[in-house]
Amino acid sequence: MPGKKNILAVDDSANMLELIRRILTPKGYSVYTVSGVAQAIKLLQEIDIDLVITDIRMPEIEGTELVRFVNENYRNTVVLVITGYPTIETAVETVKLGACEYLTKLFTEQELLEAVQSSLQKLRNREIGNARFEGLPLLQTGLIGGSPGMLKIYREIDKASKIKATVMITGETGTGKELVARAIHYNSSQASAPFVPVNCGAIPDELMESEMFGYKKGAFTGAYESRGGFFQAADGGTIFLDEITNTTPPMQAKLLRVLQEKEVYMIGCNKSQKIDTRIIASSNSDPEVLIKKGIFREDLYYRLNVIPIHILPLRERGDDILLLANHFAHKYSEETIKSTPEFSDEVIDIFLNYYWPGNVRELENLVHRLVIMTDEPVIKTPDLPKILRYSVNPQKKTFGSLADAEKEYIEQVLAFVKGNKTKAAEILKIDRKTLREKLK
């Protein structure tokens, strides 16, 4: 975690406070300890606390009141509950009140450290997910992100904008390939010249040549006047050939000639036209795979791939997901004249663990819908579509040993029956002797 974190431990047991202090202080945390809720509230007003660790059962004022107080008054503070009397009801109540983690006493050092790290990570996610954008990497073209992958792309954009070499941008659908192309153009010395985007997959094959290179009057039936194509329109500037791998082999051969000779032939004209156009191409498929299949020309690929830029899928960009979600929330709240909603911790977790097959475009459409359809100040899990609520990202899921899973389940059953070993053994379908051995 960046920066030193302030942790406040609240417990009427001096031994427990000392244990927490001894475990956390050597790990670089600033630990404050108090023995009651009233003292905790006073200290919260004096010091910026990141995490409160509190017991539940304490004299005078119970810890649940402290959980409620922190949740209602301190957006940038999270709560970890520890208790020596674990029950399902207590766990549910504290989570409803705003606790982000729940730990039973007699915990190990490792268990406490993991709970603290998990709590602080949720705090960090919350801060990122609801941050404003002053000082963040935000280009005029709409690129947002501070992940290592995006910082690498910013450097590549900077290098590409200083020279006029061809660029090949690859990445899944919805990752923002056109935004990168625009960033290169508008940060170059040709920024005042035209930027012409062409969706190669949307133009019928029989019209591709005339749309790209133009035609002379009378070149074919219906050609009542001469008209320039996309390349002439982009002369002096940049043409962006989106999904270039969708073009036919004959068109690929013509594009190769344009790259080699820097000239185009209008349909119906025997004289070539010199052009000064920078070409940026993109593909949502791996061009090298298409080359092996005979779908894309190898020589054209190497002509285009002078400066290769690959955009990572959204699911691999970490905190950028939260930055983008918040950006879109602000954007569409302004458009709809509504106050910008925040995202609950549970929604933030879902965003970070969802696979995002549609990448940034899918996230933008989702947030747009949430801003329109949600009237509450906080967007919660029930507001999300089913595909997000019930999806599990297999790449994010972690697996432990069978023994760990068994241990966790036995602990849940014991908590449910309030420590009654006879009832627990009945639920587990084992005898009390076996249960005792497992508890050891």
Secondary structure, DSSP 8 states (H G I E B T S, - for coil): --S--EEEEE-S-HHHHHHHHHHHGGGT-EEEEESSHHHHHHHHHHS--SEEEEES--SSS-HHHHHHHHHHH-TT-EEEEEESS--HHHHHHHHHHT-SEEEESS--HHHHHHHHHHHHHHHHHHHHHT---TTS-B-TT--B--SHHHHHHHHHHHHHHTS---EEEE--TTS-HHHHHHHHHHTSTTTTS-EEEEEGGGS-HHHHHHHHH-B-TTSSTT--S-B--HHHHTTTSEEEEETGGGS-HHHHHHHHHHHHHSEE--BT-SS-EE---EEEEEESS-HHHHHHTTSS-HHHHHHHTTEEEE---GGGSTTHHHHHHHHHHHHHHHHTT----EE-HHHHHHHHHS--TTHHHHHHHHHHHHHHH--SSEE-GGGS-HHHHS---TTT-----HHHHHHHHHHHHHHHTTT-HHHHHHHHTS-HHHHHHHH-
